[in-house]
Each structure stands twice: as C-alpha cells, then as structure tokens.
Amino acid sequence: MNKAEVLKQIIEQRRSIFPKDYSDTVISQEILDEILHSASLAPNHKRTKPWRFKIFRGEQKAKLALEMQSIYKETQSEQLFLEKKYNDIGFKINKADAVLSIVVNFSGMVPEWEEIAAVSMAVQNMYLTCTANNIGCYWSSTKLVDHLKESLTIQENQQCLGLFYMGNLE
Ligand SMILES: Cc1cc2nc3c(=O)[nH]c(=O)nc-3n(C[C@H](O)[C@H](O)[C@H](O)COP(=O)(O)O)c2cc1C
C-alpha cells in the first residue's frame, strides 16, 4: 500500500472505542510516547503549542476514578443521582490502561478558539496513532473535570476539555 492508501485506511478505521471493549493488557511505554509525540506535531498558530496533557496510570488513575466519582456525587441532587452512573464513572477509568486529561493553555497570542482548535487537532493525531497501533480510545468531554482539584491543577488561563481514554484492543 502506498502512503495515501495507508492514511486513508487509518482515517476510515478510526472510531471512538469505549473502555468496556479494552483488554487488560498494558500499552507499552514506547507506543504511549509515540501517541504523545503525534499530538505534539499538530498544527498550532504562532507555535503556542496550547496542549497540556497529564497521563494517569496505576495508582494515580485509581485516585482520579475516586475523585471523579465523588465529584459526581457532590454535584448531583439526590433525586438525579444514579448508582449506575456513579459505578460507570469508576469502571471506565479503571478499565482504561491510560487516561489523559486534555487541557488547553490560552497564551493570549491568538484567539481562544484557535488554541482549542489546535488541541483538537492534537487529539485527532492521538486518535489516529491509537488506531494504527490497535489501541481503543475516545475523548470524553464530561463537565465533571471542571471540579477536579486533587488530580489536576490548572492555571487561570487554562481549561480542561475532558479526558482521553486508551486501552489495547483484543
Ligand atoms: C470534542 C469531543 C467530545 C466528545 N465527548 C464525548 C463524550 O463526552 N462522550 C462520548 O461518549 N463520546 C464523546 N465524543 C466522541 C463522539 O461521541 C464520537 O466521536 C462520535 O460518536 C462519532 O464516533 P466515532 O468517533 O467512532 O467516529 C466526543 C468527541 C469529540 C470530538
């Protein structure tokens, strides 16, 4: 296959795949580095490189799951609280091998939408690199991340745009 055919195939194959379909195997550090490297190659106006990714694995990931669950509990009224949703928040983070927080840094040098667009392109690069490596992934834009305190520190000129879940397939 030539380059154009390979690229077309990866773009066509890319899907959002959820943690229930991830295997329990570990993504190699080499591939994880490759995924992050692909993100850093995204186009960005004035080279502001507005993406800030924090990787959660192992114990840190387990703590993130607990914090997300307690945020859900605290921000829902008793009538709207669903035990299933509460359990699902923990299940998804624990089932993924790696979770990334997607944060945009607003430099003030270009309009905010341009920084968000650049971060989104970085996420697309990660989606495609995951696809090429048979890794399931998806972007969750849950608003719960706005309340993260222990797992994530963000500056005044930054915003968390959600979480990126990853796990090997098959
Ligand atoms: C900015 C953004 C936010 C998203 N947030 C969520 C989300 O919160 N929950 C979810 O299930 N999927 C989320 N997705 C994934 C979309 O639902 C998914 O891309 C769409 O259903 C199309 O499926 P595909 O990615 O397999 O083509 C998000 C995608 C993008 C680009």
The ligand as a Tripos MOL2 file, in Angstrom:
@<TRIPOS>MOLECULE
LIG
   31    33     1     0     0
SMALL
NO_CHARGES

@<TRIPOS>ATOM
      1 C1        -14.8450   17.2240   21.3640 C.3       1 LIG1
      2 C2        -15.4370   15.8520   21.5110 C.ar      1 LIG1
      3 C3        -16.0530   15.4890   22.6890 C.ar      1 LIG1
      4 C4        -16.6000   14.2160   22.8540 C.ar      1 LIG1
      5 N1        -17.1920   13.8840   24.0470 N.ar      1 LIG1
      6 C5        -17.7530   12.6650   24.1870 C.ar      1 LIG1
      7 C6        -18.3790   12.3080   25.4190 C.ar      1 LIG1
      8 O1        -18.4050   13.0800   26.3750 O.2       1 LIG1
      9 N2        -18.9230   11.0690   25.4980 N.ar      1 LIG1
     10 C7        -18.8900   10.1840   24.4650 C.ar      1 LIG1
     11 O2        -19.4130    9.0800   24.6010 O.2       1 LIG1
     12 N3        -18.2650   10.4900   23.3060 N.ar      1 LIG1
     13 C8        -17.6920   11.6930   23.1430 C.ar      1 LIG1
     14 N4        -17.0400   12.0100   21.9820 N.ar      1 LIG1
     15 C9        -16.9110   11.0030   20.9370 C.3       1 LIG1
     16 C10       -18.0550   11.1440   19.9340 C.3       1 LIG1
     17 O3        -19.2500   10.7300   20.5420 O.3       1 LIG1
     18 C11       -17.7240   10.2940   18.7210 C.3       1 LIG1
     19 O4        -16.6060   10.8500   18.0660 O.3       1 LIG1
     20 C12       -18.8920   10.2390   17.7600 C.3       1 LIG1
     21 O5        -19.9160    9.4560   18.2850 O.3       1 LIG1
     22 C13       -18.5200    9.6410   16.4130 C.3       1 LIG1
     23 O6        -17.9740    8.3490   16.5890 O.3       1 LIG1
     24 P1        -16.5490    7.9820   16.0280 P.3       1 LIG1
     25 O7        -15.5320    8.7600   16.8420 O.co2     1 LIG1
     26 O8        -16.4140    6.5000   16.2480 O.co2     1 LIG1
     27 O9        -16.4850    8.3670   14.5910 O.co2     1 LIG1
     28 C14       -16.5010   13.2730   21.7990 C.ar      1 LIG1
     29 C15       -15.8830   13.6430   20.5960 C.ar      1 LIG1
     30 C16       -15.3470   14.9060   20.4560 C.ar      1 LIG1
     31 C17       -14.6720   15.2820   19.1670 C.3       1 LIG1
@<TRIPOS>BOND
     1     1     2 1
     2     2     3 ar
     3     2    30 ar
     4     3     4 ar
     5     4     5 ar
     6     4    28 ar
     7     5     6 ar
     8     6     7 ar
     9     6    13 1
    10     7     8 2
    11     7     9 ar
    12     9    10 ar
    13    10    11 2
    14    10    12 ar
    15    12    13 ar
    16    13    14 ar
    17    14    15 1
    18    14    28 ar
    19    15    16 1
    20    16    17 1
    21    16    18 1
    22    18    19 1
    23    18    20 1
    24    20    21 1
    25    20    22 1
    26    22    23 1
    27    23    24 1
    28    24    25 2
    29    24    26 1
    30    24    27 1
    31    28    29 ar
    32    29    30 ar
    33    30    31 1
@<TRIPOS>SUBSTRUCTURE
     1 LIG1         1 GROUP 0 **** ****
